[in-house]
Every structure is written in structure tokens, then in C-alpha cells.
């Protein structure tokens, strides 16, 4: 059985590494990107089943990534979980599968991932 693929887009290296380890430990193939541009490249390359997305990153914003994603045929329905420390982040990506505040609860995140992609 093929493992589900998750792309973590996060500029904070500690949080990025934590998310990668957490998701790998639960049986997912995990790819990572530190900014929006790298996120778009990784999305095209790996075609993930789910994306976790930080909102505030250097050079660009998470919502802009989502806007680009929504215009790529075959990828525009990819579920996105927003993970952000910004207040009001719940409104940043209108069609997000979920929105979590940093610091987030690991069990809540895993429940959302399992519910969203299995």
C-alpha cells in the first residue's frame, strides 16, 4: 500500500522538523518547504495528499500559496491544514480543511490528518 504524502510548508526550522518527525512517525511520507516558492515546487514534484501551511513566511504569505495551488489542475482540491501563530489565521485560507494555532496540540493535528486523508 502506498503511503499518503504530506507536504509541510513552514519557515520555522524547529516546527518544520517537529512536524516532519511527528508525521513520519505515524506512517506518512513527508516532504518539506521553507517558503511559498519552494512549497509550489515541492507540490508540483510530489503531488501531496495533504499540505500543512504556515501563514506568515519570509518573502510571501501562505494565502498566496493557496491562491496559486487553487489554479493548478489536479492539485486544487488538495486539503490544506493551516498552522499559524497569527491571530485571525482561521480566515486566511477560506477552504482550509482545518486551522490550528501555534503552539498546536499534536493529537488534534493527527486526528485532523487521519480524518482528512486516512
N, CA, C and O atoms as a MOPAC input file, in Angstrom:
PM7 MOZYME 1SCF
protein

 N      0.83500 1    -1.19700 1     0.00000 1
 C      0.00000 1     0.00000 1     0.00000 1
 C      0.87500 1     1.25500 1     0.00000 1
 O      1.83800 1     1.34800 1     0.76200 1
 N      0.54200 1     2.19400 1    -0.84000 1
 C      1.30000 1     3.43300 1    -0.90400 1
 C      1.00600 1     4.29300 1     0.31600 1
 O     -0.13700 1     4.41300 1     0.75700 1
 N      2.06600 1     4.88800 1     0.84800 1
 C      1.88300 1     5.80800 1     1.97100 1
 C      1.29400 1     7.11500 1     1.46000 1
 O      1.57600 1     7.54100 1     0.34000 1
 N      0.47900 1     7.74200 1     2.28600 1
 C     -0.04700 1     9.07200 1     1.96000 1
 C      1.10300 1    10.07900 1     2.08400 1
 O      1.96500 1     9.95500 1     2.95400 1
 N      1.09300 1    11.07700 1     1.19300 1
 C      2.16000 1    12.07700 1     1.15700 1
 C      1.66600 1    13.39600 1     1.74100 1
 O      0.57600 1    13.87200 1     1.42600 1
 N      2.50300 1    13.96800 1     2.59900 1
 C      2.18100 1    15.25500 1     3.21300 1
 C      3.33700 1    16.21900 1     2.95600 1
 O      4.50500 1    15.87000 1     3.12800 1
 N      2.99100 1    17.43000 1     2.54400 1
 C      3.98300 1    18.49000 1     2.38000 1
 C      3.83000 1    19.47400 1     3.53600 1
 O      2.74400 1    20.00300 1     3.77200 1
 N      4.92700 1    19.71300 1     4.25400 1
 C      4.95500 1    20.67400 1     5.35900 1
 C      5.60600 1    21.95700 1     4.83100 1
 O      6.77700 1    21.95200 1     4.45100 1
 N      4.83900 1    23.05600 1     4.80900 1
 C      5.38300 1    24.35800 1     4.40800 1
 C      5.45600 1    25.22300 1     5.65800 1
 O      4.43800 1    25.69200 1     6.16700 1
 N      6.67300 1    25.42300 1     6.14100 1
 C      6.89000 1    26.08100 1     7.44400 1
 C      8.28700 1    26.69000 1     7.43500 1
 O      9.25900 1    26.00500 1     7.11600 1
 N      8.39800 1    27.98900 1     7.78700 1
 C      9.71100 1    28.63400 1     7.77600 1
 C     10.48000 1    28.47100 1     9.08600 1
 O     11.70000 1    28.63100 1     9.10400 1
 N      9.79000 1    28.15700 1    10.17500 1
 C     10.47400 1    27.94100 1    11.45700 1
 C     11.03600 1    26.51700 1    11.45700 1
 O     10.28300 1    25.54300 1    11.49100 1
 N     12.36600 1    26.40900 1    11.41900 1
 C     13.02200 1    25.11000 1    11.26200 1
 C     12.65700 1    24.13100 1    12.37200 1
 O     12.48500 1    22.94000 1    12.11400 1
 N     12.53500 1    24.62700 1    13.61700 1
 C     12.18600 1    23.73500 1    14.74300 1
 C     10.79500 1    23.13500 1    14.55100 1
 O     10.59600 1    21.93500 1    14.74100 1
 N      9.84200 1    23.97300 1    14.17500 1
 C      8.47100 1    23.49800 1    13.96600 1
 C      8.42300 1    22.58500 1    12.74400 1
 O      7.74500 1    21.55700 1    12.75500 1
 N      9.15100 1    22.96700 1    11.68600 1
 C      9.19300 1    22.14600 1    10.47100 1
 C      9.71900 1    20.74400 1    10.80600 1
 O      9.12000 1    19.74500 1    10.40800 1
 N     10.82900 1    20.67100 1    11.53100 1
 C     11.41500 1    19.36700 1    11.87300 1
 C     10.48200 1    18.56600 1    12.77800 1
 O     10.36300 1    17.34900 1    12.63500 1
 N      9.82500 1    19.25100 1    13.70700 1
 C      8.87600 1    18.56800 1    14.59700 1
 C      7.72500 1    17.96000 1    13.79900 1
 O      7.36500 1    16.80200 1    14.00700 1
 N      7.15100 1    18.74100 1    12.89000 1
 C      6.03700 1    18.25200 1    12.07500 1
 C      6.46800 1    17.07200 1    11.20500 1
 O      5.74900 1    16.07800 1    11.09900 1
 N      7.64200 1    17.18400 1    10.58400 1
 C      8.14600 1    16.10600 1     9.73200 1
 C      8.29800 1    14.82600 1    10.55300 1
 O      7.83600 1    13.76300 1    10.13700 1
 N      8.94700 1    14.92300 1    11.72100 1
 C      9.14700 1    13.74400 1    12.57700 1
 C      7.82200 1    13.15400 1    13.03900 1
 O      7.62000 1    11.94200 1    12.97300 1
 N      6.92500 1    14.00800 1    13.50300 1
 C      5.62500 1    13.56800 1    14.00600 1
 C      4.85500 1    12.80600 1    12.93100 1
 O      4.32700 1    11.72300 1    13.18400 1
 N      4.79700 1    13.37100 1    11.74500 1
 C      4.02000 1    12.75600 1    10.67100 1
 C      4.69700 1    11.49400 1    10.13200 1
 O      4.01900 1    10.52100 1     9.80200 1
 N      6.02700 1    11.50500 1    10.04100 1
 C      6.75000 1    10.29700 1     9.61100 1
 C      6.55000 1     9.16900 1    10.62000 1
 O      6.37000 1     8.01400 1    10.23700 1
 N      6.58300 1     9.50600 1    11.90800 1
 C      6.39000 1     8.50800 1    12.96100 1
 C      5.00700 1     7.86100 1    12.88600 1
 O      4.79900 1     6.77200 1    13.42100 1
 N      4.06400 1     8.53000 1    12.22200 1
 C      2.71000 1     7.99000 1    12.09400 1
 C      2.44700 1     7.43600 1    10.69300 1
 O      1.29900 1     7.27400 1    10.28000 1
 N      3.53900 1     7.14800 1     9.96700 1
 C      3.42500 1     6.38800 1     8.73400 1
 C      3.22300 1     7.16800 1     7.44600 1
 O      2.89500 1     6.58500 1     6.41200 1
 N      3.41700 1     8.47700 1     7.49700 1
 C      3.24500 1     9.27900 1     6.28600 1
 C      4.59500 1     9.55700 1     5.62600 1
 O      5.61900 1     9.64500 1     6.30300 1
 N      4.58700 1     9.69500 1     4.29200 1
 C      5.74800 1    10.20600 1     3.56800 1
 C      5.67300 1    11.71700 1     3.67300 1
 O      4.65500 1    12.31200 1     3.32000 1
 N      6.73800 1    12.34500 1     4.15400 1
 C      6.67600 1    13.78200 1     4.40900 1
 C      7.76400 1    14.51100 1     3.62700 1
 O      8.92600 1    14.10500 1     3.61500 1
 N      7.35800 1    15.58600 1     2.98200 1
 C      8.27200 1    16.46900 1     2.26400 1
 C      8.17700 1    17.82500 1     2.94000 1
 O      7.20600 1    18.11000 1     3.64100 1
 N      9.19200 1    18.66700 1     2.73000 1
 C      9.17700 1    19.94700 1     3.43700 1
 C      9.59400 1    21.08800 1     2.52200 1
 O     10.30400 1    20.90100 1     1.53300 1
 N      9.12700 1    22.27600 1     2.88900 1
 C      9.47800 1    23.50400 1     2.18500 1
 C      9.52500 1    24.62400 1     3.20500 1
 O      8.72200 1    24.65700 1     4.13800 1
 N     10.46700 1    25.54600 1     3.02900 1
 C     10.62600 1    26.64200 1     3.98100 1
 C      9.95600 1    27.93700 1     3.56800 1
 O      9.94500 1    28.90400 1     4.33000 1
 N      9.39100 1    27.96300 1     2.35200 1
 C      8.70200 1    29.17300 1     1.89500 1
 C      7.71400 1    28.81800 1     0.78800 1
 O      7.61900 1    27.66800 1     0.36000 1
 N      6.98900 1    29.82600 1     0.34000 1
 C      5.91300 1    29.62000 1    -0.63700 1
 C      6.46000 1    29.09300 1    -1.96600 1
 O      5.90600 1    28.14800 1    -2.52600 1
 N      7.53600 1    29.68900 1    -2.47500 1
 C      8.07500 1    29.26600 1    -3.77200 1
 C      8.52500 1    27.81000 1    -3.73600 1
 O      8.20800 1    27.03400 1    -4.63700 1
 N      9.26600 1    27.44300 1    -2.68900 1
 C      9.70300 1    26.06000 1    -2.54000 1
 C      8.49000 1    25.14100 1    -2.37400 1
 O      8.48300 1    24.01400 1    -2.86700 1
 N      7.47800 1    25.63000 1    -1.68100 1
 C      6.25000 1    24.86400 1    -1.49300 1
 C      5.57300 1    24.54000 1    -2.81600 1
 O      5.09400 1    23.42400 1    -3.01600 1
 N      5.53300 1    25.51600 1    -3.72200 1
 C      4.92500 1    25.29400 1    -5.03500 1
 C      5.72500 1    24.26700 1    -5.84500 1
 O      5.14700 1    23.40900 1    -6.51200 1
 N      7.05500 1    24.36100 1    -5.78200 1
 C      7.91300 1    23.40400 1    -6.48500 1
 C      7.68600 1    21.99500 1    -5.94100 1
 O      7.51500 1    21.04800 1    -6.70800 1
 N      7.68500 1    21.85900 1    -4.60000 1
 C      7.50600 1    20.55100 1    -3.97000 1
 C      6.11000 1    19.98800 1    -4.25400 1
 O      5.94500 1    18.77800 1    -4.41000 1
 N      5.11500 1    20.86100 1    -4.32000 1
 C      3.75000 1    20.41500 1    -4.59900 1
 C      3.66200 1    19.81700 1    -6.00200 1
 O      3.07600 1    18.75300 1    -6.19700 1
 N      4.24700 1    20.51100 1    -6.97200 1
 C      4.24700 1    20.01300 1    -8.35500 1
 C      5.02700 1    18.69800 1    -8.44800 1
 O      4.62300 1    17.77800 1    -9.15800 1
 N      6.14700 1    18.62000 1    -7.72500 1
 C      7.03500 1    17.45800 1    -7.80800 1
 C      6.43000 1    16.21600 1    -7.14800 1
 O      6.46400 1    15.12800 1    -7.72300 1
 N      5.87500 1    16.37700 1    -5.94200 1
 C      5.44200 1    15.22100 1    -5.14100 1
 C      3.93600 1    14.98400 1    -5.15200 1
 O      3.47900 1    13.90100 1    -4.78900 1
 N      3.16000 1    15.98500 1    -5.56500 1
 C      1.69800 1    15.88200 1    -5.60100 1
 C      1.15700 1    15.29100 1    -4.29100 1
 O      0.60800 1    14.19000 1    -4.27600 1
 N      1.32200 1    16.04100 1    -3.19500 1
 C      0.93300 1    15.52100 1    -1.87700 1
 C     -0.56900 1    15.31300 1    -1.73200 1
 O     -1.37500 1    15.92000 1    -2.43700 1
 N     -0.92000 1    14.42300 1    -0.78300 1
 C     -2.32400 1    14.17700 1    -0.45700 1
 C     -2.85600 1    15.24800 1     0.49500 1
 O     -4.06500 1    15.45900 1     0.59400 1
 N     -1.92700 1    15.92600 1     1.20100 1
 C     -2.30500 1    16.94400 1     2.18600 1
 C     -1.13200 1    17.89900 1     2.34400 1
 O      0.02400 1    17.51000 1     2.18100 1
 N     -1.44000 1    19.15200 1     2.66300 1
 C     -0.39900 1    20.16400 1     2.89400 1
 C     -0.66600 1    20.84100 1     4.22600 1
 O     -1.79800 1    21.23100 1     4.51300 1
 N      0.39400 1    20.98600 1     5.05800 1
 C      0.27700 1    21.86700 1     6.22400 1
 C      0.94500 1    23.18100 1     5.81300 1
 O      2.01000 1    23.18300 1     5.19500 1
 N      0.31200 1    24.28000 1     6.16200 1
 C      0.72900 1    25.58200 1     5.64600 1
 C      0.81200 1    26.61700 1     6.75500 1
 O     -0.16800 1    26.88700 1     7.45000 1
 N      2.00400 1    27.19300 1     6.90800 1
 C      2.17400 1    28.35100 1     7.77700 1
 C      1.65400 1    29.56400 1     7.00600 1
 O      1.66500 1    29.56300 1     5.77500 1
 N      1.20300 1    30.59200 1     7.71400 1
 C      0.66000 1    31.78100 1     7.05700 1
 C      1.73300 1    32.83000 1     6.81100 1
 O      1.86000 1    33.34900 1     5.70200 1
 N      2.50200 1    33.13900 1     7.84600 1
 C      3.47800 1    34.22900 1     7.74700 1
 C      4.86600 1    33.63800 1     7.51500 1
 O      5.44600 1    33.01100 1     8.40200 1
 N      5.38900 1    33.85100 1     6.30300 1
 C      6.71900 1    33.35600 1     5.95800 1
 C      7.48300 1    34.45100 1     5.23700 1
 O      6.87800 1    35.36300 1     4.67300 1
 N      8.81200 1    34.36900 1     5.25000 1
 C      9.59300 1    35.41000 1     4.57900 1
 C      9.32500 1    35.40500 1     3.07400 1
 O      9.28500 1    34.35100 1     2.44000 1
 N      9.14600 1    36.58900 1     2.52200 1
 C      9.01100 1    36.71000 1     1.07600 1
 C      7.60500 1    36.53100 1     0.54300 1
 O      7.29200 1    37.03200 1    -0.53700 1
 N      6.75700 1    35.83900 1     1.26200 1
 C      5.42300 1    35.59300 1     0.73700 1
 C      4.49900 1    35.11100 1     1.85200 1
 O      4.95000 1    34.78700 1     2.95100 1
 N      3.22600 1    35.07000 1     1.56100 1
 C      2.22700 1    34.66900 1     2.53800 1
 C      1.60500 1    33.33500 1     2.14900 1
 O      1.47500 1    33.02500 1     0.96500 1
 N      1.22500 1    32.55300 1     3.14400 1
 C      0.54100 1    31.29200 1     2.91600 1
 C     -0.69200 1    31.42100 1     2.02800 1
 O     -0.88900 1    30.59200 1     1.14000 1
 N     -1.54200 1    32.45800 1     2.24500 1
 C     -2.71800 1    32.58800 1     1.38600 1
 C     -2.36200 1    32.73800 1    -0.09800 1
 O     -3.11900 1    32.30300 1    -0.96700 1
 N     -1.22400 1    33.34600 1    -0.38100 1
 C     -0.80700 1    33.47500 1    -1.77600 1
 C     -0.45200 1    32.09400 1    -2.34100 1
 O     -0.75500 1    31.79200 1    -3.49500 1
 N      0.19500 1    31.25900 1    -1.51400 1
 C      0.46700 1    29.87400 1    -1.92400 1
 C     -0.85000 1    29.17400 1    -2.26200 1
 O     -0.96800 1    28.51200 1    -3.29300 1
 N     -1.83100 1    29.33000 1    -1.38200 1
 C     -3.11600 1    28.66400 1    -1.57800 1
 C     -3.78500 1    29.15400 1    -2.86400 1
 O     -4.40400 1    28.37300 1    -3.58700 1
 N     -3.65600 1    30.43000 1    -3.13600 1
 C     -4.21100 1    31.00200 1    -4.36800 1
 C     -3.56400 1    30.33200 1    -5.58800 1
 O     -4.26200 1    29.95000 1    -6.52700 1
 N     -2.23500 1    30.18900 1    -5.57300 1
 C     -1.53300 1    29.51300 1    -6.67400 1
 C     -1.97900 1    28.05700 1    -6.77300 1
 O     -2.25800 1    27.55700 1    -7.86300 1
 N     -2.04500 1    27.38600 1    -5.62900 1
 C     -2.43700 1    25.97400 1    -5.59200 1
 C     -3.81200 1    25.77800 1    -6.21900 1
 O     -4.03300 1    24.82400 1    -6.96500 1
 N     -4.72700 1    26.68100 1    -5.91300 1
 C     -6.10400 1    26.53800 1    -6.37300 1
 C     -6.23700 1    26.70600 1    -7.89000 1
 O     -7.30800 1    26.46600 1    -8.44900 1
 N     -5.15200 1    27.11900 1    -8.55500 1
 C     -5.18300 1    27.29200 1   -10.00400 1
 C     -4.46700 1    26.15700 1   -10.74500 1
 O     -4.37600 1    26.18600 1   -11.97200 1
 N     -3.96200 1    25.16300 1   -10.01600 1
 C     -3.23700 1    24.05400 1   -10.64700 1
 C     -4.19100 1    22.87100 1   -10.80300 1
 O     -4.62700 1    22.29400 1    -9.80700 1
 N     -4.51700 1    22.50700 1   -12.03900 1
 C     -5.41200 1    21.36200 1   -12.25100 1
 C     -4.84000 1    20.09800 1   -11.59900 1
 O     -3.64000 1    19.83400 1   -11.68600 1
 N     -5.68900 1    19.34100 1   -10.96300 1
 C     -5.24600 1    18.11300 1   -10.32000 1
 C     -4.70700 1    18.32100 1    -8.92100 1
 O     -4.55600 1    17.35600 1    -8.17200 1
 N     -4.41200 1    19.55600 1    -8.55000 1
 C     -3.89900 1    19.84000 1    -7.19900 1
 C     -4.80200 1    20.79100 1    -6.43000 1
 O     -4.66400 1    20.93800 1    -5.21500 1
 N     -5.72200 1    21.43400 1    -7.13100 1
 C     -6.50500 1    22.48400 1    -6.48100 1
 C     -7.42800 1    21.97200 1    -5.37900 1
 O     -7.87900 1    22.75000 1    -4.53800 1
 N     -7.70900 1    20.68200 1    -5.37700 1
 C     -8.55800 1    20.12700 1    -4.31100 1
 C     -7.73600 1    19.50600 1    -3.17200 1
 O     -8.29700 1    18.87500 1    -2.27600 1
 N     -6.41000 1    19.68500 1    -3.20800 1
 C     -5.54600 1    19.15600 1    -2.15200 1
 C     -5.91600 1    19.81100 1    -0.82000 1
 O     -5.91100 1    21.03800 1    -0.72100 1
 N     -6.24100 1    19.01100 1     0.21600 1
 C     -6.59100 1    19.61600 1     1.50400 1
 C     -5.39300 1    20.31800 1     2.14300 1
 O     -4.25800 1    19.84700 1     2.07100 1
 N     -5.68200 1    21.45100 1     2.76600 1
 C     -4.65500 1    22.26000 1     3.42700 1
 C     -5.04400 1    22.44800 1     4.89100 1
 O     -6.17700 1    22.81200 1     5.20400 1
 N     -4.08100 1    22.19300 1     5.78200 1
 C     -4.25800 1    22.49400 1     7.20800 1
 C     -3.36800 1    23.69100 1     7.51600 1
 O     -2.14700 1    23.61500 1     7.38000 1
 N     -3.97800 1    24.78900 1     7.92900 1
 C     -3.23700 1    25.99000 1     8.29800 1
 C     -2.74300 1    25.82000 1     9.73200 1
 O     -3.51200 1    25.47100 1    10.62700 1
 N     -1.43700 1    26.07400 1     9.94100 1
 C     -0.85900 1    26.05500 1    11.29000 1
 C     -0.12500 1    27.38100 1    11.44500 1
 O      0.90200 1    27.60700 1    10.80500 1
 N     -0.65400 1    28.25500 1    12.29700 1
 C     -0.11300 1    29.61100 1    12.35900 1
 C     -0.15900 1    30.18800 1    13.77100 1
 O     -1.00200 1    29.81600 1    14.58700 1
 N      0.76000 1    31.09700 1    14.03300 1
 C      0.76200 1    31.83300 1    15.28900 1
 C      0.06500 1    33.17700 1    15.16100 1
 O     -0.07100 1    33.89700 1    16.15000 1
 N     -0.37700 1    33.52400 1    13.96300 1
 C     -1.02500 1    34.81500 1    13.74900 1
 C     -2.45600 1    34.81700 1    14.25300 1
 O     -3.18700 1    33.85400 1    14.02100 1
 N     -2.87700 1    35.87600 1    14.93900 1
 C     -4.28500 1    35.96700 1    15.31100 1
 C     -5.13100 1    36.12000 1    14.04400 1
 O     -4.70800 1    36.77000 1    13.08800 1
 N     -6.31000 1    35.53000 1    14.04000 1
 C     -7.20200 1    35.64600 1    12.89800 1
 C     -6.84800 1    34.74300 1    11.73200 1
 O     -7.41900 1    34.87800 1    10.65000 1
 N     -5.90200 1    33.81500 1    11.93700 1
 C     -5.45400 1    32.94900 1    10.84500 1
 C     -6.56500 1    32.04200 1    10.31600 1
 O     -6.46900 1    31.52700 1     9.20200 1
 N     -7.62700 1    31.84300 1    11.11900 1
 C     -8.73000 1    30.96600 1    10.69200 1
 C     -9.37000 1    31.49200 1     9.41500 1
 O     -9.96600 1    30.72700 1     8.65600 1
 N     -9.25000 1    32.78200 1     9.17700 1
 C     -9.88700 1    33.39300 1     7.99700 1
 C     -8.92900 1    33.50100 1     6.81900 1
 O     -9.33900 1    33.90900 1     5.73200 1
 N     -7.66700 1    33.14500 1     7.01000 1
 C     -6.64500 1    33.38600 1     5.98200 1
 C     -6.82800 1    32.51500 1     4.74300 1
 O     -6.61700 1    32.97500 1     3.62100 1
 N     -7.21600 1    31.27000 1     4.94200 1
 C     -7.43600 1    30.35500 1     3.81700 1
 C     -8.86700 1    29.83400 1     3.95000 1
 O     -9.15700 1    28.98900 1     4.79600 1
 N     -9.74500 1    30.34700 1     3.11000 1
 C    -11.17500 1    30.10000 1     3.28000 1
 C    -11.56900 1    28.62200 1     3.20900 1
 O    -12.44900 1    28.19000 1     3.95300 1
 N    -10.94300 1    27.84800 1     2.34000 1
 C    -11.34000 1    26.45500 1     2.17400 1
 C    -10.41500 1    25.48100 1     2.87500 1
 O    -10.34200 1    24.31400 1     2.49100 1
 N     -9.70700 1    25.93900 1     3.89500 1
 C     -8.78700 1    25.05400 1     4.61300 1
 C     -9.55900 1    23.90300 1     5.26300 1
 O    -10.68400 1    24.07500 1     5.73200 1
 N     -8.92300 1    22.72400 1     5.27900 1
 C     -9.52600 1    21.56300 1     5.94100 1
 C     -9.62400 1    21.81400 1     7.43900 1
 O    -10.54900 1    21.34600 1     8.10200 1
 N     -8.64200 1    22.56900 1     7.97000 1
 C     -8.61500 1    22.92200 1     9.39600 1
 C     -7.63600 1    24.06400 1     9.58800 1
 O     -6.81900 1    24.36000 1     8.71700 1
 N     -7.73600 1    24.70200 1    10.75400 1
 C     -6.84000 1    25.79700 1    11.10500 1
 C     -6.43000 1    25.63000 1    12.56000 1
 O     -7.28000 1    25.62000 1    13.45000 1
 N     -5.12900 1    25.50100 1    12.80600 1
 C     -4.62200 1    25.30700 1    14.17000 1
 C     -3.73400 1    26.47600 1    14.56300 1
 O     -3.02900 1    27.05000 1    13.73200 1
 N     -3.78200 1    26.81700 1    15.84300 1
 C     -2.92000 1    27.87600 1    16.37300 1
 C     -1.65400 1    27.27400 1    16.95100 1
 O     -1.68200 1    26.20900 1    17.56800 1
 N     -0.53100 1    27.97400 1    16.74400 1
 C      0.72000 1    27.58700 1    17.39700 1
 C      0.68600 1    28.14800 1    18.81000 1
 O      0.24400 1    29.28300 1    18.98600 1
 N      1.12400 1    27.42400 1    19.81000 1
 C      1.52000 1    26.01100 1    19.73600 1
 C      0.28000 1    25.13700 1    19.58700 1
 O     -0.74300 1    25.37900 1    20.22700 1
 N      0.38100 1    24.11600 1    18.73300 1
 C     -0.76300 1    23.26100 1    18.44800 1
 C     -0.66600 1    21.96700 1    19.25300 1
 O      0.40100 1    21.59600 1    19.74300 1
 N     -1.79500 1    21.29800 1    19.37400 1
 C     -1.86800 1    20.01600 1    20.07800 1
 C     -1.58300 1    18.90800 1    19.06100 1
 O     -2.30100 1    18.78200 1    18.06900 1
 N     -0.54900 1    18.11200 1    19.29800 1
 C     -0.13900 1    17.08700 1    18.32200 1
 C     -1.25100 1    16.07200 1    18.05600 1
 O     -1.43300 1    15.64000 1    16.91800 1
 N     -1.99200 1    15.68800 1    19.09300 1
 C     -3.05900 1    14.70200 1    18.91200 1
 C     -4.19600 1    15.27700 1    18.07200 1
 O     -4.78800 1    14.57800 1    17.25000 1
 N     -4.48900 1    16.54200 1    18.28400 1
 C     -5.53100 1    17.19800 1    17.48100 1
 C     -5.10600 1    17.23200 1    16.01100 1
 O     -5.90900 1    16.94500 1    15.12300 1
 N     -3.83800 1    17.58600 1    15.75700 1
 C     -3.33800 1    17.60700 1    14.38800 1
 C     -3.42800 1    16.21700 1    13.75800 1
 O     -3.89200 1    16.07800 1    12.62700 1
 N     -2.98800 1    15.18900 1    14.48400 1
 C     -3.01500 1    13.83200 1    13.93900 1
 C     -4.44600 1    13.37300 1    13.66000 1
 O     -4.70100 1    12.69900 1    12.66200 1
 N     -5.37600 1    13.74000 1    14.54200 1
 C     -6.78900 1    13.40500 1    14.31400 1
 C     -7.30100 1    14.05200 1    13.02200 1
 O     -7.99800 1    13.41500 1    12.23200 1
 N     -6.94700 1    15.31700 1    12.82200 1
 C     -7.38600 1    16.03600 1    11.62400 1
 C     -6.79400 1    15.37900 1    10.38000 1
 O     -7.48900 1    15.17900 1     9.38400 1
 N     -5.49100 1    15.04200 1    10.44700 1
 C     -4.82900 1    14.40600 1     9.29900 1
 C     -5.50400 1    13.07000 1     8.98100 1
 O     -5.82800 1    12.79700 1     7.82500 1
 N     -5.71400 1    12.24300 1    10.00100 1
 C     -6.34900 1    10.93400 1     9.80000 1
 C     -7.76200 1    11.09400 1     9.22900 1
 O     -8.16100 1    10.36300 1     8.32200 1
 N     -8.49800 1    12.03900 1     9.76100 1
 C     -9.87000 1    12.27800 1     9.30700 1
 C     -9.88300 1    12.76800 1     7.84300 1
 O    -10.78400 1    12.43100 1     7.07400 1
 N     -8.87000 1    13.56500 1     7.47800 1
 C     -8.83200 1    14.18100 1     6.15400 1
 C     -8.32300 1    13.24000 1     5.06500 1
 O     -8.89400 1    13.18600 1     3.97600 1
 N     -7.24000 1    12.49100 1     5.35600 1
 C     -6.65100 1    11.63700 1     4.30300 1
 C     -6.49800 1    10.16500 1     4.69500 1
 O     -6.09000 1     9.34500 1     3.87300 1
 N     -6.81700 1     9.83400 1     5.92400 1
 C     -6.74500 1     8.43200 1     6.34600 1
 C     -5.42700 1     8.07000 1     6.98200 1
 O     -5.23000 1     6.92300 1     7.38400 1

